Amino acid sequence: MNKILTLALVSALALVLSTGCSSKGNIMDVEASKEAIYTNSHSNEKVIKAIVKAGAKTNWKITEFKSNEVVAEKVGSNETVSSSIKIFDGYLEFSNNSQTSDLRSAIKNELENLDKAHR
């Protein structure tokens, strides 16, 4: 009886953990396709340089946080806006999409300029 109870508990735990992991992955894929900025095949270093250049043009302070993430901050007269920008394989994700439209546009332009330079 003790072995059956242990087996049932382990099976239930495995089911719960596998369901949680697989659903989280699907959510991330949906977000990536909806709000992502695609970077083509540029290296993280080139993408970060493009983000820093775009930030300078739009008055955003860009701080490198990790090799695949930066933090963007903009201080206005009444508020400070911030967003982390994560660099994935082929696309960028912003933690704050709604208040970073000027930075997002500038990054897209810089990435297009990188693409033109490779032609």
PEURVEN-V753207 format. One record per residue. RES is the residue in one small letter. PSI is psi in whole degrees, -180 to 180 (999 if undefined). NEAR is the number of other C-alpha atoms within 12 Angstrom. D_FIRST is the distance of its C-alpha to the first C-alpha in Angstrom with 1 decimal. Layout:
# PEURVEN-V753207
RES:PSI:NEAR:D_FIRST + RES:PSI:NEAR:D_FIRST
This chain:
# PEURVEN-V753207
m:-40:7:0.0 + n:-39:8:3.8 + k:-38:9:5.5 + i:-42:10:5.2 + l:-42:11:6.3 + t:-44:12:8.7 + l:-42:13:10.0 + a:-41:14:10.7 + l:-44:14:12.5 + v:-41:14:14.4 + s:-44:14:15.4 + a:-41:14:16.6 + l:-43:14:18.5 + a:-40:14:20.1 + l:-45:14:21.3 + v:-45:14:22.8 + l:-41:14:24.6 + s:-34:14:26.0 + t:-44:14:27.2 + g:-43:14:29.0 + c:-44:14:30.7 + s:-35:14:31.9 + s:-34:14:33.4 + k:-41:14:35.2 + g:-39:14:36.8 + n:-38:14:38.1 + i:-44:14:39.6 + m:-40:17:41.4 + d:-40:17:42.8 + v:-44:14:44.2 + e:-39:19:45.8 + a:-40:24:47.4 + s:-24:16:49.0 + k:-46:16:50.4 + e:2:21:51.8 + a:153:29:52.0 + i:121:33:55.2 + y:136:27:55.2 + t:5:31:56.6 + n:-133:22:57.0 + s:27:18:56.6 + h:148:26:58.1 + s:160:20:56.6 + n:-38:27:55.1 + e:-44:19:58.2 + k:-38:23:60.5 + v:-42:39:58.5 + i:-42:34:58.5 + k:-40:24:62.3 + a:-39:33:62.7 + i:-44:44:60.7 + v:-43:31:62.8 + k:-43:28:66.0 + a:-39:30:65.0 + g:-42:33:64.1 + a:-37:22:67.5 + k:-24:21:69.2 + t:15:24:67.4 + n:36:21:67.3 + w:135:31:63.6 + k:123:26:62.6 + i:126:29:60.2 + t:124:25:58.1 + e:128:23:56.1 + f:-46:16:52.6 + k:178:15:50.8 + s:-16:19:51.8 + n:24:26:50.4 + e:140:27:51.0 + v:161:33:54.0 + v:130:31:54.7 + a:133:38:57.6 + e:140:28:59.4 + k:125:26:62.4 + v:120:14:64.2 + g:-174:13:66.2 + s:-32:7:68.5 + n:-15:7:65.8 + e:163:10:62.5 + t:132:15:60.7 + v:138:24:58.6 + s:159:25:56.0 + s:140:29:53.7 + s:146:28:51.6 + i:113:37:52.3 + k:137:31:49.6 + i:114:35:50.8 + f:180:27:48.4 + d:94:19:49.2 + g:-4:21:52.0 + y:165:30:51.9 + l:145:36:52.2 + e:134:33:50.1 + f:141:31:51.6 + s:-20:25:49.6 + n:92:22:52.5 + n:-32:25:54.0 + s:-32:14:56.0 + q:14:21:58.3 + t:25:30:58.9 + s:-38:21:60.8 + d:-41:22:63.9 + l:-41:38:62.0 + r:-44:35:60.0 + s:-43:22:63.3 + a:-38:25:64.8 + i:-42:39:61.9 + k:-43:27:62.1 + n:-44:25:65.9 + e:-39:30:65.3 + l:-37:34:62.8 + e:-39:22:65.3 + n:-38:20:67.9 + l:-42:24:65.6 + d:-42:19:65.2 + k:-35:10:69.0 + a:-25:10:69.6 + h:-6:11:67.5 + r:999:7:69.5
